[in-house]
Amino acid sequence: MPDNKQSKLFSENIKIRKKLGLVLFLTVTYMIAEIIGGLLTNSLALLADAGHMLGDFAALTMSFLATFITVKPATNHRTYGYYRMEIIVALINGLLLVGVAVYIVLEGIKRALYPPEVEAPLMIAIAAGGLLINLTGLLILNSSVKQSLNVKGAFLHIIGDTLGSIGTIIAGSIIYFYKFYPADLIISFIIALLITYSAYRLIKESCNILLEGTPKHLDIDKIQEALLELEEVIKVHELHVWSISQQRIALSVHVVSDHPDSREVLFKADKLLRKKFNINHLTIQVEPSNFPEKYCDF
């Protein structure tokens, strides 16, 4: 990788690290306040929101630490470097979200049998403060979401928590004005569903990258068709596309051509894949039509 590109990636990583560090500080500070508030008010919705913030804290901590690891240089044993550390962290974040959702549901079932009274005004005040913290976190991380699945994982945690804070405010208002105490329980289950949905998306995307699936924004058939449209190309086989990380897509392909200048074929195929599909990590083998095509095990 050219030095200037490596320097740019390092600079972006530093910016992401600072943002994650700031959001981490805000989250852990208010998480403690919500835990205390939930215990004082007997609010499951508030404790559920605090539990989600605990998930946010764990997610942000891992995401923050991952920014130090992903920039480590490649070695003979790690030829792609440590880019996939952010994917592993994203997967762990997704599993943490599932754990938080399960805890909320189990606690909700227990409280459904013996519903405690809830101090709605304090519950609303604390949840409003949490909402402000979450919105601040979203604004800080928003510009970096597309750059890293690691950041996206943390961002999804905070989105779920933001919705949870809104739900807690709604539950507190219903309890305060209408004395309908089951609202706390109902909102808690809704929060659990939102958390589960966020977790499913994150786990699915992380697993797709770890299993070297084709990135969802790319159509492998269209890539093959585009290569075959080059007049020098007779056939395309052994076409594989996968993600090293969210922003680093790799492709390998065998291009069959009887053109006398294989370099020209290589240059055209390379230019096409870079410009039309924005794939920059390429391995292209140009071979004549009489070249024996070998079978692959996969």
ZAVOKE-675176 format. One line per field, with one value per residue (C-alpha): residue number from 1; x, y, z. Coordinates in nm, 2 decimals, decimal comma, padded with zeros to 4 digits. Example, Ala and Ser with C-alpha at 12.3 -4.5 7.8 and 13.67 -1.06 7.14 Angstrom:
REM ZAVOKE-675176
panu (1; 2)
u (01,23; 01,37)
v (-00,45; -00,11)
w (00,78; 00,71)
***
This chain:
REM ZAVOKE-675176
panu (1; 2; 3; 4; 5; 6; 7; 8; 9; 10; 11; 12; 13; 14; 15; 16; 17; 18; 19; 20; 21; 22; 23; 24; 25; 26; 27; 28; 29; 30; 31; 32; 33; 34; 35; 36; 37; 38; 39; 40; 41; 42; 43; 44; 45; 46; 47; 48; 49; 50; 51; 52; 53; 54; 55; 56; 57; 58; 59; 60; 61; 62; 63; 64; 65; 66; 67; 68; 69; 70; 71; 72; 73; 74; 75; 76; 77; 78; 79; 80; 81; 82; 83; 84; 85; 86; 87; 88; 89; 90; 91; 92; 93; 94; 95; 96; 97; 98; 99; 100; 101; 102; 103; 104; 105; 106; 107; 108; 109; 110; 111; 112; 113; 114; 115; 116; 117; 118; 119; 120; 121; 122; 123; 124; 125; 126; 127; 128; 129; 130; 131; 132; 133; 134; 135; 136; 137; 138; 139; 140; 141; 142; 143; 144; 145; 146; 147; 148; 149; 150; 151; 152; 153; 154; 155; 156; 157; 158; 159; 160; 161; 162; 163; 164; 165; 166; 167; 168; 169; 170; 171; 172; 173; 174; 175; 176; 177; 178; 179; 180; 181; 182; 183; 184; 185; 186; 187; 188; 189; 190; 191; 192; 193; 194; 195; 196; 197; 198; 199; 200; 201; 202; 203; 204; 205; 206; 207; 208; 209; 210; 211; 212; 213; 214; 215; 216; 217; 218; 219; 220; 221; 222; 223; 224; 225; 226; 227; 228; 229; 230; 231; 232; 233; 234; 235; 236; 237; 238; 239; 240; 241; 242; 243; 244; 245; 246; 247; 248; 249; 250; 251; 252; 253; 254; 255; 256; 257; 258; 259; 260; 261; 262; 263; 264; 265; 266; 267; 268; 269; 270; 271; 272; 273; 274; 275; 276; 277; 278; 279; 280; 281; 282; 283; 284; 285; 286; 287; 288; 289; 290; 291; 292; 293; 294; 295; 296; 297; 298)
u (00,00; 00,14; 00,26; 00,02; -00,28; -00,16; -00,11; -00,47; -00,61; -00,41; -00,53; -00,90; -00,84; -00,72; -01,03; -01,25; -01,07; -01,12; -01,49; -01,53; -01,34; -01,57; -01,89; -01,75; -01,70; -02,05; -02,21; -02,05; -02,12; -02,49; -02,52; -02,43; -02,70; -02,96; -02,88; -02,92; -03,24; -03,39; -03,34; -03,48; -03,79; -03,85; -03,87; -03,79; -03,79; -03,52; -03,32; -03,37; -03,23; -02,94; -02,88; -02,87; -02,63; -02,41; -02,41; -02,32; -02,03; -01,90; -01,94; -01,77; -01,49; -01,41; -01,46; -01,22; -00,95; -01,00; -00,88; -00,54; -00,52; -00,65; -00,37; -00,10; 00,11; 00,08; 00,33; 00,43; 00,17; -00,10; -00,06; -00,38; -00,29; -00,55; -00,83; -01,08; -01,04; -01,32; -01,54; -01,48; -01,56; -01,88; -01,99; -01,93; -02,13; -02,42; -02,41; -02,39; -02,71; -02,89; -02,78; -02,92; -03,25; -03,29; -03,22; -03,48; -03,74; -03,67; -03,68; -04,00; -04,17; -04,07; -04,20; -04,53; -04,62; -04,54; -04,55; -04,39; -04,50; -04,30; -04,20; -04,28; -04,15; -03,79; -03,81; -03,90; -03,62; -03,35; -03,46; -03,46; -03,10; -03,02; -03,18; -02,97; -02,65; -02,75; -02,83; -02,49; -02,33; -02,51; -02,40; -02,04; -02,03; -02,26; -01,99; -01,78; -02,05; -01,98; -01,60; -01,61; -01,83; -01,68; -01,82; -02,15; -02,18; -02,13; -02,37; -02,64; -02,61; -02,67; -02,96; -03,13; -03,06; -03,19; -03,52; -03,52; -03,49; -03,78; -03,98; -03,90; -04,02; -04,34; -04,39; -04,33; -04,57; -04,84; -04,79; -04,79; -05,11; -05,31; -05,17; -05,13; -04,83; -04,81; -04,68; -04,34; -04,34; -04,48; -04,22; -03,95; -04,05; -04,05; -03,70; -03,59; -03,74; -03,55; -03,23; -03,28; -03,34; -03,02; -02,83; -02,96; -02,85; -02,51; -02,45; -02,56; -02,33; -02,04; -02,08; -02,11; -01,76; -01,60; -01,74; -01,60; -01,94; -01,99; -02,05; -02,42; -02,38; -02,20; -02,36; -02,11; -02,31; -02,29; -01,91; -01,87; -02,09; -01,89; -01,56; -01,71; -01,81; -01,44; -01,37; -01,04; -01,21; -01,34; -01,43; -01,42; -01,39; -01,27; -01,43; -01,43; -01,53; -01,50; -01,45; -01,13; -01,31; -01,62; -01,42; -01,17; -01,31; -01,09; -01,14; -00,96; -01,04; -00,91; -00,96; -00,93; -00,80; -00,61; -00,51; -00,14; -00,07; -00,19; -00,08; -00,34; -00,61; -00,49; -00,49; -00,84; -00,98; -00,81; -00,94; -01,29; -01,31; -01,16; -01,38; -01,71; -01,72; -01,48; -01,27; -00,91; -00,76; -00,73; -00,57; -00,62; -00,48; -00,48; -00,45; -00,49; -00,79; -00,56; -00,45; -00,56; -00,84; -00,79; -01,07; -01,11; -01,22; -01,47)
v (00,00; 00,34; 00,55; 00,84; 00,60; 00,43; 00,77; 00,86; 00,54; 00,60; 00,96; 00,85; 00,58; 00,85; 01,06; 00,76; 00,67; 01,02; 01,01; 00,67; 00,78; 01,08; 00,89; 00,62; 00,87; 01,02; 00,67; 00,53; 00,85; 00,84; 00,46; 00,49; 00,76; 00,54; 00,24; 00,44; 00,61; 00,27; 00,13; 00,44; 00,46; 00,08; 00,13; -00,17; 00,04; 00,26; -00,04; -00,19; 00,14; 00,13; -00,24; -00,13; 00,14; -00,13; -00,30; 00,03; 00,07; -00,28; -00,22; 00,12; -00,01; -00,30; -00,06; 00,19; -00,08; -00,22; 00,11; 00,04; -00,31; -00,26; -00,02; -00,27; -00,35; -00,68; -00,96; -01,28; -01,45; -01,19; -01,09; -00,89; -00,72; -00,68; -00,52; -00,79; -00,72; -00,46; -00,73; -00,96; -00,68; -00,60; -00,96; -00,96; -00,64; -00,81; -01,10; -00,86; -00,70; -01,03; -01,10; -00,76; -00,83; -01,17; -01,02; -00,75; -01,01; -01,25; -00,96; -00,84; -01,18; -01,18; -00,83; -00,90; -01,13; -00,88; -00,53; -00,26; 00,10; 00,34; 00,69; 00,84; 01,20; 01,09; 00,82; 01,07; 01,31; 01,05; 00,91; 01,26; 01,30; 00,97; 01,07; 01,39; 01,18; 00,93; 01,20; 01,36; 01,02; 00,97; 01,32; 01,25; 00,91; 00,97; 01,08; 00,77; 00,50; 00,42; 00,39; 00,11; -00,18; -00,15; 00,21; 00,09; -00,17; 00,10; 00,33; 00,07; 00,02; 00,39; 00,40; 00,13; 00,31; 00,63; 00,46; 00,30; 00,64; 00,77; 00,46; 00,52; 00,88; 00,76; 00,49; 00,74; 00,99; 00,72; 00,61; 00,97; 01,08; 00,76; 00,54; 00,26; 00,08; -00,21; 00,06; 00,02; -00,35; -00,31; -00,04; -00,27; -00,55; -00,31; -00,20; -00,57; -00,62; -00,31; -00,44; -00,78; -00,63; -00,42; -00,73; -00,94; -00,69; -00,65; -01,03; -01,10; -00,85; -00,95; -01,32; -01,25; -01,08; -01,35; -01,62; -01,43; -01,39; -01,15; -00,80; -00,72; -00,41; -00,61; -00,85; -01,12; -01,19; -00,83; -00,83; -01,14; -00,98; -00,66; -00,85; -01,06; -00,73; -00,66; -00,77; -00,93; -01,16; -01,51; -01,65; -01,57; -01,83; -01,87; -01,54; -01,47; -01,14; -01,10; -00,84; -00,80; -00,54; -00,32; -00,07; -00,32; -00,54; -00,80; -00,99; -01,27; -01,39; -01,59; -01,42; -01,63; -01,44; -01,51; -01,15; -01,13; -00,87; -01,01; -00,69; -00,49; -00,74; -00,71; -00,33; -00,31; -00,56; -00,39; -00,04; -00,18; -00,34; -00,04; 00,23; 00,05; -00,16; 00,03; -00,28; -00,20; -00,52; -00,72; -01,05; -01,11; -01,40; -01,38; -01,72; -01,84; -02,05; -02,36; -02,32; -02,63; -02,52; -02,67; -02,77; -02,61; -02,77; -02,49)
w (00,00; -00,09; 00,20; 00,14; 00,14; 00,46; 00,61; 00,52; 00,67; 00,99; 01,01; 00,97; 01,24; 01,48; 01,42; 01,47; 01,79; 01,94; 01,86; 02,01; 02,32; 02,37; 02,32; 02,56; 02,83; 02,79; 02,78; 03,10; 03,29; 03,22; 03,24; 03,61; 03,65; 03,48; 03,70; 04,01; 03,88; 03,78; 04,13; 04,29; 04,07; 04,04; 03,66; 03,45; 03,13; 03,29; 03,40; 03,05; 02,90; 03,15; 03,05; 02,69; 02,78; 02,95; 02,61; 02,46; 02,70; 02,62; 02,25; 02,26; 02,47; 02,23; 01,93; 02,09; 02,16; 01,80; 01,65; 01,80; 01,66; 01,31; 01,22; 01,31; 00,99; 00,80; 00,88; 00,72; 00,94; 00,89; 00,53; 00,53; 00,85; 01,13; 00,94; 01,03; 01,40; 01,35; 01,20; 01,50; 01,74; 01,54; 01,57; 01,95; 01,98; 01,80; 02,04; 02,33; 02,21; 02,20; 02,56; 02,67; 02,49; 02,66; 03,00; 02,95; 02,85; 03,14; 03,39; 03,23; 03,28; 03,64; 03,70; 03,52; 03,81; 04,07; 03,91; 04,14; 04,15; 03,94; 04,02; 03,68; 03,71; 03,81; 03,55; 03,27; 03,38; 03,39; 03,05; 02,90; 03,01; 02,85; 02,53; 02,52; 02,57; 02,30; 02,05; 02,11; 02,06; 01,73; 01,60; 01,69; 01,52; 01,22; 00,98; 01,04; 01,01; 00,65; 00,70; 00,95; 01,05; 01,39; 01,43; 01,27; 01,55; 01,82; 01,62; 01,62; 01,99; 02,04; 01,80; 01,99; 02,31; 02,17; 02,08; 02,43; 02,60; 02,39; 02,49; 02,85; 02,84; 02,67; 02,94; 03,22; 03,07; 03,04; 03,40; 03,52; 03,34; 03,32; 03,61; 03,36; 03,51; 03,26; 03,01; 03,17; 03,09; 02,74; 02,65; 02,79; 02,55; 02,26; 02,35; 02,36; 02,01; 01,88; 02,03; 01,87; 01,53; 01,55; 01,66; 01,38; 01,11; 01,27; 01,32; 00,96; 00,80; 01,02; 00,95; 00,58; 00,58; 00,80; 00,58; 00,28; 00,12; -00,18; -00,05; -00,06; -00,28; -00,56; -00,81; -00,92; -01,23; -01,34; -01,28; -01,50; -01,77; -01,77; -01,81; -02,10; -02,27; -02,32; -02,68; -02,59; -02,33; -02,44; -02,10; -01,73; -01,45; -01,09; -01,01; -00,64; -00,45; -00,08; 00,19; 00,39; 00,60; 00,53; 00,31; 00,16; -00,11; -00,28; -00,61; -00,79; -01,14; -01,43; -01,77; -02,09; -02,39; -02,71; -02,76; -02,84; -02,57; -02,24; -02,06; -02,26; -02,15; -01,79; -01,80; -01,94; -01,69; -01,40; -01,51; -01,55; -01,21; -01,04; -01,20; -01,25; -00,93; -00,71; -00,63; -00,56; -00,43; -00,75; -00,86; -01,23; -01,42; -01,80; -01,97; -02,34; -02,45; -02,47; -02,11; -01,91; -01,68; -01,34; -01,10; -00,77; -00,45; -00,37)
***
